[in-house]
Amino acid sequence: MNKILMIPAALLLSTAAAAPKISAQSIIVNPTTPDLSVSVRIDKDTTGNQNPAYKVGEGITVSATVNQDAYVYLFNVNPDGSVDQILPNRLSENNMVKANTTKSFPAEGDNFKYTVAGPIGQNKVLALASLTPLNLDQLSSFKTQQDQFATVNAKTQAGLAQALSIVVSPLPQNSWVSDTAFYTVAAVNPVATGSLFVGTNVANATVTLNGQRLGGANVTYSNLRAGTFPIRVQAPGFRDFSTSVTIRGGSTTNVNVEFAQVATPAPVVSANFTVSIRSGVNGARVFVDGTEAGTIRNGGLDVQVARGAHEIVVIAPGFRTFLSTYNVTTNGQITINQVK
């Protein structure tokens, strides 16, 4: 039986200087250094320091190693931010991994394969190890009895990080740890690429091609997909330069920008408001838009937020997690009555 890993739309461009930083902090990281450790690897990179490519239809094996008996949870973050839950699933027996052993998916002898499917793009695999089983009911679920893989509710990498932070928040900090690995799904057929040089007459200019920021000017960018794309060059104190540029396979396209007109900076308007969060549960932890804002003390906590919609989550041991979204347009107060 085949499990097809669906990879959503890929980024159009890539450069040699744009390789990702291999770090667990790109998703969720334990603020302490626990004795428990986990290492996640893919079969084309046993070091965890590379970003290997897999062709569409090629098999892939994901493995995790722990130094203590632990429950391991594996997630794949797709290029558009959507998330697949690899472990636990209904094809493997369980997600318990013994100390100093490696669990692979699929394991040797399994009667199914795990393959990648297009289109192309960069993926992240997150391993979260815990000394105790985690309750993922609010994060993912099996929609039907026939589903072999759970559906993850989080739709972005930030959403996954926030959801997992809530899952592990009641646990002792020395009882869980995480790790990440990267890989890219490449096209079966070679993609024609070219180079682009953008020159300017001012310092600190930046280049954006087809909506993706490449970096500074007076630099040659390689491995760009051939085609015609919009380009914008920006420099502090000058008007933006915008046009279209054609990248041709096997050659370098030159764009030279002469900045002359100084742009008038837009006035900066302060739009921060104070929201007073009131709760009778002292010690409850408050999260605003996925970032911990503080702890309820003496029945309340004041937070500063910008105008607009904000998600507020309140977590306290022994109480149901409170989650709601508020549209903030002025200073105000929110009263939260948590239920056990």
Disulfide bonds with the S-S distance in Angstrom:
none
